[in-house]
Amino acid sequence: MALAKAELQDKAAKTAVSAGLFGAAGVSVFWAGAALAAAAVLGLALVLPAWLAALATAGACC
């Protein structure tokens, strides 16, 4: 019984680390997407008014 408990504790610890890394990757992807959207707005703002560039980018994303 003690061996099974030790194995489950080890497995739970590894699962918790994996879940934390997966969550960190998700946050990184979110901020990378936000940066790309901002770059798209700024790029379009060179040829369009800023409000229209933001509106066009939001419309293309949704």
Secondary structure, DSSP 4 states (H G I P E B T S, - for coil): -HHHHHHHHHHHHHHHHHHHHHHHHHHHHHHHHHHHHHHHHHHHTTTS-HHHHHHHHHHHH-
